[in-house]
């Protein structure tokens, strides 16, 4: 079912870029699942969503919340607990298992060499599986 994988590379702050992309997708009416590889990343992303835009609010909850099904953005550390199939924001360094259920997967790549290497592995895996891929260089956008 996955239609497209979008890579956003040269992200100066991976979680901040994830917040921006999540807020944009939510504002467009999309339902977003955010995969955080661990509880620390999930908590940090949750806190960032509360305060990264002073005059805006991005409705979000943890995957275990009773409101998860109705909330536009759900954060979890396993895909099977994430209720939304429309958009997946992958904050992990590995290829998410069972990603075929998502219509769009967003990958954010930071500037460090380990992040870039992990992203290259994911990109090759997606390509080998026949997904439609696009790449967006955030370093080029910073000059706009």
Biotite code that builds the C-alpha atoms (Angstrom):
import biotite.structure as struc

atoms = struc.array([
    struc.Atom([0.000, 0.000, 0.000], chain_id="A", res_id=1, res_name="UNK", atom_name="CA", element="C"),
    struc.Atom([2.935, 2.392, 0.520], chain_id="A", res_id=2, res_name="UNK", atom_name="CA", element="C"),
    struc.Atom([2.869, 4.856, -2.335], chain_id="A", res_id=3, res_name="UNK", atom_name="CA", element="C"),
    struc.Atom([5.823, 7.085, -1.600], chain_id="A", res_id=4, res_name="UNK", atom_name="CA", element="C"),
    struc.Atom([8.901, 7.511, 0.573], chain_id="A", res_id=5, res_name="UNK", atom_name="CA", element="C"),
    struc.Atom([10.239, 11.057, 1.020], chain_id="A", res_id=6, res_name="UNK", atom_name="CA", element="C"),
    struc.Atom([13.738, 11.670, 2.357], chain_id="A", res_id=7, res_name="UNK", atom_name="CA", element="C"),
    struc.Atom([14.566, 15.055, 3.873], chain_id="A", res_id=8, res_name="UNK", atom_name="CA", element="C"),
    struc.Atom([18.333, 15.203, 4.276], chain_id="A", res_id=9, res_name="UNK", atom_name="CA", element="C"),
    struc.Atom([20.791, 17.675, 5.796], chain_id="A", res_id=10, res_name="UNK", atom_name="CA", element="C"),
    struc.Atom([18.341, 18.347, 8.623], chain_id="A", res_id=11, res_name="UNK", atom_name="CA", element="C"),
    struc.Atom([20.218, 20.472, 11.184], chain_id="A", res_id=12, res_name="UNK", atom_name="CA", element="C"),
    struc.Atom([17.878, 19.195, 13.917], chain_id="A", res_id=13, res_name="UNK", atom_name="CA", element="C"),
    struc.Atom([16.133, 15.969, 12.985], chain_id="A", res_id=14, res_name="UNK", atom_name="CA", element="C"),
    struc.Atom([13.352, 16.215, 15.579], chain_id="A", res_id=15, res_name="UNK", atom_name="CA", element="C"),
    struc.Atom([12.631, 19.872, 14.803], chain_id="A", res_id=16, res_name="UNK", atom_name="CA", element="C"),
    struc.Atom([12.255, 19.058, 11.101], chain_id="A", res_id=17, res_name="UNK", atom_name="CA", element="C"),
    struc.Atom([9.985, 16.166, 12.093], chain_id="A", res_id=18, res_name="UNK", atom_name="CA", element="C"),
    struc.Atom([7.882, 18.656, 14.096], chain_id="A", res_id=19, res_name="UNK", atom_name="CA", element="C"),
    struc.Atom([7.594, 20.998, 11.107], chain_id="A", res_id=20, res_name="UNK", atom_name="CA", element="C"),
    struc.Atom([6.638, 18.182, 8.708], chain_id="A", res_id=21, res_name="UNK", atom_name="CA", element="C"),
    struc.Atom([4.183, 16.721, 11.224], chain_id="A", res_id=22, res_name="UNK", atom_name="CA", element="C"),
    struc.Atom([2.548, 20.113, 11.808], chain_id="A", res_id=23, res_name="UNK", atom_name="CA", element="C"),
    struc.Atom([2.217, 20.737, 8.054], chain_id="A", res_id=24, res_name="UNK", atom_name="CA", element="C"),
    struc.Atom([0.696, 17.311, 7.415], chain_id="A", res_id=25, res_name="UNK", atom_name="CA", element="C"),
    struc.Atom([-1.676, 17.690, 10.365], chain_id="A", res_id=26, res_name="UNK", atom_name="CA", element="C"),
    struc.Atom([-2.760, 21.167, 9.182], chain_id="A", res_id=27, res_name="UNK", atom_name="CA", element="C"),
    struc.Atom([-3.632, 19.582, 5.812], chain_id="A", res_id=28, res_name="UNK", atom_name="CA", element="C"),
    struc.Atom([-5.920, 17.120, 7.576], chain_id="A", res_id=29, res_name="UNK", atom_name="CA", element="C"),
    struc.Atom([-3.651, 14.076, 7.411], chain_id="A", res_id=30, res_name="UNK", atom_name="CA", element="C"),
    struc.Atom([-3.455, 11.521, 10.213], chain_id="A", res_id=31, res_name="UNK", atom_name="CA", element="C"),
    struc.Atom([0.127, 10.862, 11.217], chain_id="A", res_id=32, res_name="UNK", atom_name="CA", element="C"),
    struc.Atom([1.855, 8.007, 13.004], chain_id="A", res_id=33, res_name="UNK", atom_name="CA", element="C"),
    struc.Atom([5.266, 8.898, 14.417], chain_id="A", res_id=34, res_name="UNK", atom_name="CA", element="C"),
    struc.Atom([7.646, 6.017, 15.015], chain_id="A", res_id=35, res_name="UNK", atom_name="CA", element="C"),
    struc.Atom([10.128, 6.801, 17.797], chain_id="A", res_id=36, res_name="UNK", atom_name="CA", element="C"),
    struc.Atom([12.771, 4.089, 18.314], chain_id="A", res_id=37, res_name="UNK", atom_name="CA", element="C"),
    struc.Atom([12.732, 4.454, 22.113], chain_id="A", res_id=38, res_name="UNK", atom_name="CA", element="C"),
    struc.Atom([10.813, 6.088, 24.951], chain_id="A", res_id=39, res_name="UNK", atom_name="CA", element="C"),
    struc.Atom([13.351, 8.905, 25.333], chain_id="A", res_id=40, res_name="UNK", atom_name="CA", element="C"),
    struc.Atom([12.954, 9.965, 21.698], chain_id="A", res_id=41, res_name="UNK", atom_name="CA", element="C"),
    struc.Atom([9.165, 9.676, 21.987], chain_id="A", res_id=42, res_name="UNK", atom_name="CA", element="C"),
    struc.Atom([9.116, 11.904, 25.085], chain_id="A", res_id=43, res_name="UNK", atom_name="CA", element="C"),
    struc.Atom([11.470, 14.453, 23.553], chain_id="A", res_id=44, res_name="UNK", atom_name="CA", element="C"),
    struc.Atom([9.424, 14.639, 20.337], chain_id="A", res_id=45, res_name="UNK", atom_name="CA", element="C"),
    struc.Atom([6.224, 14.967, 22.367], chain_id="A", res_id=46, res_name="UNK", atom_name="CA", element="C"),
    struc.Atom([7.717, 17.887, 24.324], chain_id="A", res_id=47, res_name="UNK", atom_name="CA", element="C"),
    struc.Atom([8.970, 19.550, 21.147], chain_id="A", res_id=48, res_name="UNK", atom_name="CA", element="C"),
    struc.Atom([5.520, 19.365, 19.530], chain_id="A", res_id=49, res_name="UNK", atom_name="CA", element="C"),
    struc.Atom([4.082, 21.280, 22.493], chain_id="A", res_id=50, res_name="UNK", atom_name="CA", element="C"),
    struc.Atom([6.404, 24.230, 22.136], chain_id="A", res_id=51, res_name="UNK", atom_name="CA", element="C"),
    struc.Atom([8.081, 24.500, 18.744], chain_id="A", res_id=52, res_name="UNK", atom_name="CA", element="C"),
    struc.Atom([5.392, 26.878, 17.362], chain_id="A", res_id=53, res_name="UNK", atom_name="CA", element="C"),
    struc.Atom([4.397, 29.364, 20.077], chain_id="A", res_id=54, res_name="UNK", atom_name="CA", element="C"),
    struc.Atom([0.981, 30.225, 18.604], chain_id="A", res_id=55, res_name="UNK", atom_name="CA", element="C"),
    struc.Atom([0.033, 26.837, 17.189], chain_id="A", res_id=56, res_name="UNK", atom_name="CA", element="C"),
    struc.Atom([-0.965, 23.506, 18.654], chain_id="A", res_id=57, res_name="UNK", atom_name="CA", element="C"),
    struc.Atom([-0.461, 20.126, 17.020], chain_id="A", res_id=58, res_name="UNK", atom_name="CA", element="C"),
    struc.Atom([-2.900, 17.664, 18.650], chain_id="A", res_id=59, res_name="UNK", atom_name="CA", element="C"),
    struc.Atom([-0.914, 14.560, 19.590], chain_id="A", res_id=60, res_name="UNK", atom_name="CA", element="C"),
    struc.Atom([-0.883, 11.697, 22.064], chain_id="A", res_id=61, res_name="UNK", atom_name="CA", element="C"),
    struc.Atom([1.154, 8.637, 22.908], chain_id="A", res_id=62, res_name="UNK", atom_name="CA", element="C"),
    struc.Atom([0.081, 5.395, 21.274], chain_id="A", res_id=63, res_name="UNK", atom_name="CA", element="C"),
    struc.Atom([-1.225, 3.988, 24.562], chain_id="A", res_id=64, res_name="UNK", atom_name="CA", element="C"),
    struc.Atom([-3.707, 6.828, 25.060], chain_id="A", res_id=65, res_name="UNK", atom_name="CA", element="C"),
    struc.Atom([-7.430, 6.033, 24.911], chain_id="A", res_id=66, res_name="UNK", atom_name="CA", element="C"),
    struc.Atom([-7.695, 9.034, 22.540], chain_id="A", res_id=67, res_name="UNK", atom_name="CA", element="C"),
    struc.Atom([-5.159, 7.690, 20.030], chain_id="A", res_id=68, res_name="UNK", atom_name="CA", element="C"),
    struc.Atom([-7.711, 6.665, 17.390], chain_id="A", res_id=69, res_name="UNK", atom_name="CA", element="C"),
    struc.Atom([-9.251, 10.163, 17.329], chain_id="A", res_id=70, res_name="UNK", atom_name="CA", element="C"),
    struc.Atom([-6.050, 12.227, 17.638], chain_id="A", res_id=71, res_name="UNK", atom_name="CA", element="C"),
    struc.Atom([-4.364, 13.366, 14.384], chain_id="A", res_id=72, res_name="UNK", atom_name="CA", element="C"),
    struc.Atom([-0.797, 12.635, 15.559], chain_id="A", res_id=73, res_name="UNK", atom_name="CA", element="C"),
    struc.Atom([0.111, 9.501, 17.505], chain_id="A", res_id=74, res_name="UNK", atom_name="CA", element="C"),
    struc.Atom([3.627, 8.749, 18.774], chain_id="A", res_id=75, res_name="UNK", atom_name="CA", element="C"),
    struc.Atom([4.762, 5.193, 19.505], chain_id="A", res_id=76, res_name="UNK", atom_name="CA", element="C"),
    struc.Atom([7.781, 2.920, 19.460], chain_id="A", res_id=77, res_name="UNK", atom_name="CA", element="C"),
    struc.Atom([6.249, -0.020, 17.627], chain_id="A", res_id=78, res_name="UNK", atom_name="CA", element="C"),
    struc.Atom([4.256, 0.215, 14.420], chain_id="A", res_id=79, res_name="UNK", atom_name="CA", element="C"),
    struc.Atom([1.587, -2.223, 15.575], chain_id="A", res_id=80, res_name="UNK", atom_name="CA", element="C"),
    struc.Atom([0.365, 0.254, 18.236], chain_id="A", res_id=81, res_name="UNK", atom_name="CA", element="C"),
    struc.Atom([0.124, 3.196, 15.824], chain_id="A", res_id=82, res_name="UNK", atom_name="CA", element="C"),
    struc.Atom([-3.490, 3.542, 14.616], chain_id="A", res_id=83, res_name="UNK", atom_name="CA", element="C"),
    struc.Atom([-3.071, 5.768, 11.536], chain_id="A", res_id=84, res_name="UNK", atom_name="CA", element="C"),
    struc.Atom([-2.096, 4.385, 8.112], chain_id="A", res_id=85, res_name="UNK", atom_name="CA", element="C"),
    struc.Atom([-1.865, 7.620, 6.150], chain_id="A", res_id=86, res_name="UNK", atom_name="CA", element="C"),
    struc.Atom([1.541, 9.131, 7.011], chain_id="A", res_id=87, res_name="UNK", atom_name="CA", element="C"),
    struc.Atom([4.442, 7.581, 8.928], chain_id="A", res_id=88, res_name="UNK", atom_name="CA", element="C"),
    struc.Atom([7.252, 9.780, 10.254], chain_id="A", res_id=89, res_name="UNK", atom_name="CA", element="C"),
    struc.Atom([10.188, 7.458, 10.901], chain_id="A", res_id=90, res_name="UNK", atom_name="CA", element="C"),
    struc.Atom([12.494, 8.774, 13.629], chain_id="A", res_id=91, res_name="UNK", atom_name="CA", element="C"),
    struc.Atom([14.432, 5.516, 13.754], chain_id="A", res_id=92, res_name="UNK", atom_name="CA", element="C"),
    struc.Atom([17.637, 4.576, 11.958], chain_id="A", res_id=93, res_name="UNK", atom_name="CA", element="C"),
    struc.Atom([16.298, 1.257, 10.733], chain_id="A", res_id=94, res_name="UNK", atom_name="CA", element="C"),
    struc.Atom([13.771, 0.337, 8.073], chain_id="A", res_id=95, res_name="UNK", atom_name="CA", element="C"),
    struc.Atom([10.439, 0.053, 9.882], chain_id="A", res_id=96, res_name="UNK", atom_name="CA", element="C"),
    struc.Atom([8.848, -3.388, 9.750], chain_id="A", res_id=97, res_name="UNK", atom_name="CA", element="C"),
    struc.Atom([5.338, -3.625, 8.283], chain_id="A", res_id=98, res_name="UNK", atom_name="CA", element="C"),
    struc.Atom([5.595, -0.238, 6.600], chain_id="A", res_id=99, res_name="UNK", atom_name="CA", element="C"),
    struc.Atom([3.487, -1.366, 3.634], chain_id="A", res_id=100, res_name="UNK", atom_name="CA", element="C"),
    struc.Atom([0.334, -0.188, 5.385], chain_id="A", res_id=101, res_name="UNK", atom_name="CA", element="C"),
    struc.Atom([1.348, 3.491, 5.181], chain_id="A", res_id=102, res_name="UNK", atom_name="CA", element="C"),
    struc.Atom([0.522, 5.662, 2.165], chain_id="A", res_id=103, res_name="UNK", atom_name="CA", element="C"),
    struc.Atom([3.487, 7.977, 2.754], chain_id="A", res_id=104, res_name="UNK", atom_name="CA", element="C"),
    struc.Atom([6.687, 7.523, 4.773], chain_id="A", res_id=105, res_name="UNK", atom_name="CA", element="C"),
    struc.Atom([8.777, 10.541, 5.775], chain_id="A", res_id=106, res_name="UNK", atom_name="CA", element="C"),
    struc.Atom([12.454, 9.979, 6.549], chain_id="A", res_id=107, res_name="UNK", atom_name="CA", element="C"),
    struc.Atom([14.498, 12.773, 8.134], chain_id="A", res_id=108, res_name="UNK", atom_name="CA", element="C"),
    struc.Atom([18.273, 12.566, 7.893], chain_id="A", res_id=109, res_name="UNK", atom_name="CA", element="C"),
    struc.Atom([20.624, 14.603, 10.069], chain_id="A", res_id=110, res_name="UNK", atom_name="CA", element="C"),
    struc.Atom([24.092, 15.796, 9.091], chain_id="A", res_id=111, res_name="UNK", atom_name="CA", element="C"),
    struc.Atom([26.181, 13.249, 11.025], chain_id="A", res_id=112, res_name="UNK", atom_name="CA", element="C"),
    struc.Atom([27.897, 10.467, 9.137], chain_id="A", res_id=113, res_name="UNK", atom_name="CA", element="C"),
    struc.Atom([26.212, 7.654, 11.146], chain_id="A", res_id=114, res_name="UNK", atom_name="CA", element="C"),
    struc.Atom([22.770, 9.153, 10.342], chain_id="A", res_id=115, res_name="UNK", atom_name="CA", element="C"),
    struc.Atom([23.686, 9.509, 6.672], chain_id="A", res_id=116, res_name="UNK", atom_name="CA", element="C"),
    struc.Atom([24.973, 5.908, 6.474], chain_id="A", res_id=117, res_name="UNK", atom_name="CA", element="C"),
    struc.Atom([21.801, 4.556, 8.118], chain_id="A", res_id=118, res_name="UNK", atom_name="CA", element="C"),
    struc.Atom([19.676, 6.624, 5.718], chain_id="A", res_id=119, res_name="UNK", atom_name="CA", element="C"),
    struc.Atom([21.600, 5.297, 2.716], chain_id="A", res_id=120, res_name="UNK", atom_name="CA", element="C"),
    struc.Atom([20.887, 1.738, 3.873], chain_id="A", res_id=121, res_name="UNK", atom_name="CA", element="C"),
    struc.Atom([17.167, 2.555, 4.251], chain_id="A", res_id=122, res_name="UNK", atom_name="CA", element="C"),
    struc.Atom([17.101, 4.272, 0.849], chain_id="A", res_id=123, res_name="UNK", atom_name="CA", element="C"),
    struc.Atom([18.660, 1.229, -0.846], chain_id="A", res_id=124, res_name="UNK", atom_name="CA", element="C"),
    struc.Atom([16.202, -1.100, 0.910], chain_id="A", res_id=125, res_name="UNK", atom_name="CA", element="C"),
    struc.Atom([13.232, 1.006, -0.164], chain_id="A", res_id=126, res_name="UNK", atom_name="CA", element="C"),
    struc.Atom([14.574, 1.181, -3.722], chain_id="A", res_id=127, res_name="UNK", atom_name="CA", element="C"),
    struc.Atom([15.143, -2.584, -3.835], chain_id="A", res_id=128, res_name="UNK", atom_name="CA", element="C"),
    struc.Atom([11.518, -3.072, -2.765], chain_id="A", res_id=129, res_name="UNK", atom_name="CA", element="C"),
    struc.Atom([10.277, -0.870, -5.603], chain_id="A", res_id=130, res_name="UNK", atom_name="CA", element="C"),
    struc.Atom([8.941, 2.102, -3.647], chain_id="A", res_id=131, res_name="UNK", atom_name="CA", element="C"),
    struc.Atom([8.612, 5.555, -5.221], chain_id="A", res_id=132, res_name="UNK", atom_name="CA", element="C"),
    struc.Atom([11.373, 7.671, -3.685], chain_id="A", res_id=133, res_name="UNK", atom_name="CA", element="C"),
    struc.Atom([12.028, 11.389, -3.564], chain_id="A", res_id=134, res_name="UNK", atom_name="CA", element="C"),
    struc.Atom([14.816, 13.350, -1.889], chain_id="A", res_id=135, res_name="UNK", atom_name="CA", element="C"),
    struc.Atom([14.655, 16.885, -0.539], chain_id="A", res_id=136, res_name="UNK", atom_name="CA", element="C"),
    struc.Atom([17.877, 18.680, 0.441], chain_id="A", res_id=137, res_name="UNK", atom_name="CA", element="C"),
    struc.Atom([17.108, 20.946, 3.385], chain_id="A", res_id=138, res_name="UNK", atom_name="CA", element="C"),
    struc.Atom([20.517, 22.659, 3.068], chain_id="A", res_id=139, res_name="UNK", atom_name="CA", element="C"),
    struc.Atom([19.399, 24.116, -0.274], chain_id="A", res_id=140, res_name="UNK", atom_name="CA", element="C"),
    struc.Atom([16.140, 25.357, 1.260], chain_id="A", res_id=141, res_name="UNK", atom_name="CA", element="C"),
    struc.Atom([17.881, 27.232, 4.065], chain_id="A", res_id=142, res_name="UNK", atom_name="CA", element="C"),
    struc.Atom([19.061, 29.843, 1.574], chain_id="A", res_id=143, res_name="UNK", atom_name="CA", element="C"),
    struc.Atom([15.538, 30.602, 0.337], chain_id="A", res_id=144, res_name="UNK", atom_name="CA", element="C"),
])
